[in-house]
């Protein structure tokens, strides 16, 4: 089997670093031919010096000289947002792994699809914001969109043989996304107003970036995953459920019409779904230790608390509304989470800001990328205005 050539967007984040570990462990199967990062020039250069990809991209053009100064070889260098699209589309590769936090990965993902490259998606926002467009373009170009999120990757693994994202999941009646419950699963609801960014980012199971860690603490990550699942697997929101599973061993389940349920189990390590996506349709070692179920002993499940975590309800509403509603939700969430991390907004007010944005801005059909981008921009402006005008109420 020939090596799969992969471009990694978001190389210095937790997903990108896990992808690098997979590639280091199995160099005969995976070759990372391009890496990109937003602004961590030294970290990007260090990774490039080890992996020796043919191309490197730094989005923050002010860090270009720092990148060059720390490189010990001469790859092709790209810079800026344009460079990000170019490394995704022009470098000779089989797959582009998109692990950019937020909406920054959307345009390079579309550029990769347009160039006929398979996509491995670790960024929820790409499908939440413009899933209709992404899946339609992938179908037109005959490329695959493979999920790297542990939950969606688990669902993909439990689907019928030969199934691919975007197909009709015949015989499937329901998919169940599991959630760890985050750091506040057992916290007193009245105490959540005063939690700090560091407390919200202290995830009990996963090592992640700060934005996605806050999303996990509010359970918005699970809300975004509901929307993502409807697009990847062609299911209505009513057939996508969420269960809190604190052990993070069962990564998701698929229920069939005959009453059967299939679950994917594994250690909470992102190398497993990354390796599955990179190897597809084959499988190879990921470097992850196998489970000792006897040692784990018991697996627990419980329904999510929608009152404590209203983000789930907001996301379900956006999934039902469709059109630009998911883009509005996602943009408002990104602004509110950043305001919380900047200590301009308290934790419980994140959902309040999103709710107000969704109430004030109407959803509209998505006919082109411009519809999504306009909705995204409008939601960001309104969310920022709400935070600034009502700092006293939200802070």
N, C-alpha and C positions, 0 to 999 in steps of 0.2 A: 504493500500500500504506500502510495507516495505521501510525502509530508503535506499537511494542509497549511497553506500560507495565510497568515492572519494579520490584519491591521487592528490595533487596539486603541480606541479613542477613550481617553480617561485613564491613561496608563499608570499614573501615580496615585490613583485612588485605591480603595480596598479591593474592588473587583479587578482592576488592572494589575495590581500586585499579585493577586491570586492567579490570574491568567499567566503571569510571568513564571510563577512557581510551577504551574502545570507544564509550561513549555520547557522549563529547565529540567524537569523530571523525565520528559519523553521527547528529547530533541529529534529522535528519528521519526516522530509522528506529527509534531507541530513546529512550525517555523514562524516566529513573529517577524514580519517584514516591515512593519511600520508602527510607530507609537506616537501618541499625541497627548499633551497635557495643557492645562489652562495657563498656569503661571509658575509652577514649581520647576524652575529651570535646572537647578542643581540635581534634584531628584530624577528628573527626566534624563539628564545627561548620564547620571550614574547607571540608570537602567539601560540606556542605549549602549554604554560602554561594555556592559555585561552581555546583553542579548545581540548586539551588533545588527540591528535592523537596517534595511537599506534606506529607510526614510524616517525622519523625526520632525514633529511639528510642535511649536509653542504658540498658543493662541495670543497670549499677551506679548505684543511685539516689542514692548519696552524691555523684555527679558531675553531678547534674541542674542545680544552680545554676551550675556551671562551663559546662555546655553552653549554658544560657540566656544567660549573660553574653557568650558569644562568637558567638552567632547575630546576623546582621545583617538578618534578616527574621523573620516569625512563622509558622513551620510548625506543624502539629499535632504535639504532643510526647507521646511515650509513654515509659514508664520501667518498669524491672524485668522479671522473667520474664513477668509478665502482659502488659506492654506489648509484649514481643517477639512473643507470640502474636497480640496485637491488630493490630500493624502488618502481620503476615503475612496476616491473614485479613480485616481490615475495610477496609483502604485499597483504593480502586478500582485494580486492576491486572490484567494478563493472566498474569503469571508472577512467581514468587518464586525468586530465586537464593539458595540456602543455602550460604554460605561460612564458616560458624562452625566453628572448630576444636573437635574433641571431640564430646561427646554433647549439647551445649547446643542444637543445631539441631533435635533430634528433635521436641519438642513443637510448636514453631512450624511445622515442615514438615508435621506432621499437621494442624495448624490450617489451613494454606493449602490442603491437599488437601480438607479438609472444606468449605472455602469455595468449592471448584470451580476453584482456580487451578492452572495448570501449574507444575511444579517443575523447576528446573534445579539439580542436586545436585553441589556441589563438595566436600562434606564426606563422606568415606568412612564415617565412623562411623554416620551415619544408616541406611545400608543394611546395614552390618555388624551393627549392634546390633539393628535391628528391621526388616530388609528384608522379611520375610514380611508384616508388618503394613502397611508403607508401600505395597508393590506391590498388596496386596489392596485397600486403601482407594482407591488411585488407580484401580484397575479399576472398583470400585463407583461412584466419582464421575465416571468418564469423563474423567479428566485424564491428562496425559502426565508421565512422570518422565524427564527428559532428562539424560544424564550430562555433566558438565563436566570431570571428571578427564580429562587429556589421553589416557590410555590407553583408557578406556571410551568416550570421545567418538570416538576413532579407530576402535574396534570398531564403534560405531554407524554411522559413516560408511561402513564396509566391508561392512555387512550388505546383504541383498538389497533391491531397490527396494520402498518401501512398508513396510519393517519398522519396528516400534516396540518400545522396551524393554518386556518383559513378554510379547511374542508368542513363539510357537514359531519358532525360527530354522531354517527348513526348508532342508535341503541343507548345513547347516554341520556340520562334523565336529570343529572345534577352533578356539579362539581363543588367540592368543599375545600375552601382555602383555610389553612391553619394559621393561627397567630399565636405568638408567644405571650401576648398580653402586655408586653413592654414593661418598663420599670414601675409603672403605677397600677398594675393589675389589682393589687390588694390595698392600695392606698386609700385613705379616707377621702371621699369626694370633696369635702370642704377644704382639704389641704392643698388641692391642686393649683389654686390661684397663685400660691406663693412659691411654687417650685422654680428652681434656677435652671438655666441652660445646661449646666454641668450635670445636674440630677436627671434632666430629661434625656441627656445623651449617654447615660450610663446603662446601656442595654444589658440585660441579664445573660444573653446567649450569643449575640452576634457582635462582631467588631465592624462598625460602619462609620461613614462620614456623619458630620453633625446634622445636616439637613435631613437625611433619611432616618437618623436616630430620633429626631423630634417627631417625624411622621409616624414612626413606630410607637412613640410614647402617646400620641394622640389617637392612634389607630387609623390615621388618614392613609398610611401606607396600605392598609388592608382595603380601604375604600377605593384607592387608586387601582389596586389589584382586581377589585370587582369589575371596574370599568375595563381594565386590560383583558380580563378573562372573557368578557362578552365579545370583544373584538377578535381575540386570538382563536376562540373556540366556537364562535358563532352562536352563542347562547343568550337568551334574554336574561336580564338582571335577576328575575325570579328564580332562575335555575343555577344561581351562583350563591352559595352560602359561606358563612364564616364560622369557624369554631376556634375557641381559645384552647391552645394546647401548650402548656408551660414548658414541657420538656424539649420542644422543638426537634423531635425525632421523626414524627410523621409530618411530611412536608406538604402534603395535600392528598385528597382522595377524589375518586371518580365513581359515581353510582350509575349502574346500568338498569335498563328496563326490567330485567329479570330479578332485581333485588340484590344483585351482587355489588360489592364495593371493592375497588382496588385502591391500595394506598402505596405511596413510595416512602420508604423509610431510609434514614441515613444520618450520620453525624452532622451537626450544624456547622458545615464547612462549605464555603462557596466553591471550592475546587471541584466538588462533585458535579453540580449543574454546569459549570464552565467546561469541564472535561466532556460531559455528555453532549453539549452543544457543539464543541469543536470537533469531536470525533464522529458525530452523526453522519451516516447511519450506522457506523461501527461503534465499538466501545473500547476504551483502553484505560489503564491504571491512572488514577487521579492523585495518588499519594495520600489519600484520606484513609485513616484507620477504620476497619470494619466495626460494626456495632456489636456490643456484647449485650444482648437483650436480657439475659439472666441477671446481669449486673444492674441494668436499668430497672428491672423488676416490674414497674407499673407505668402505664401511660394514662394520663388524665385529660379529660376534655370538658369544656363548659361553654355555655353560650356567651357571647360578648355583651357587655353592659352598654346599651345604646344611650342611656341617660348620662353616664359618666363620660362616654366617648361619642359625642354627637357627630363627629366627623364621618362616621360610618353611615349615618342617616343622610347626611348631606350628599355623600358620594353616590348612594343608591338613587337619590332623587335626580342627580345629574346623569346617571346611567340610563334611567328611564326616559328622561327628556331627550337625550341624544343631541345631535347637531353640535353646536358650539358650547353646550352646557359643560361638558367635561373640561374643555379648555378654560372656561371661566373659573371653574372650581380649582383647577390646577394652578392657574396664575395667581388667584387670590391666596391660595395656600402658600405658594412660594414666597410671596411678599410678606404674609403674616408670620411665617416661620422665621424669615430673616429678621423681621422686627423683634420677634421674641429672642432670637440669638443675640441681637444688638441691645437687648434689655429695654426696648421701647414699647413692649407689649407683654402682658402677662400670659401665662400658659393657656388658661381657659378662654382667653379672648381670641385665640387663633381661630377657633371654630366660629366665634361670634362675627368676626370680620368676614369670613368666607360666606356665612349665612346672609349677611347684609348685601354682599356683592351679588350673590345669586338672586336675591329678592329684587334688586334694582336693575339688573341687566337681563334682558330677555335672550333666550337661546334662539338661534336661527340655523337653517340647514347649512351643511358644509358642501359647497360646490367646488371650491378651489382652496389652495393653501392660504390665499389672502384672507379668506373668511376666518380661518383659524387664527392667523396672526393678528387680525383686527380685534377679535374677541379677546385674545391674550393681552394685547396692549390696553384695551378698555378696562379689563378687570384689574390690571396692575395699577392703572391710574386711580381707579376708584378705591382700591384697597389702601393705597398710600394716602389718599385724601382722608379716608375714614380714620386711619391710624393717627394722622396729624391733627385732625379736627377734634377727635375724641380721646386724646391722650389721657385725660383725666378719668374717663370711664374705663379705658382698656388697660392702662399701665398699672 
